[in-house]
Amino acid sequence: MKSIKQGPQDPKAALAQIREIYFKTTKRTIEHDIAHAIELLKSLPSEDERDKAAVYMEGLAQMRADWAPETRKGGTKKR
């Protein structure tokens, strides 16, 4: 998460990083990737730029939901 440590950056670069995260995320990295993308989203200065990032953020959220372990009542996994 180097972008978090570096502070504010160019909005276009932040959007490009969010897009890259979206395309490179895996089931194993989804939690880390979402956290990183959220920090980048917070760095975007305008609503217009956040709107452009929304499609990638929604896609990441959907991936996380699709990859989450499915549980039934009682907390056991489906077979």
Helices and strands as residue ranges (DSSP letters): H 2-6, H 11-24, H 30-43, H 47-67
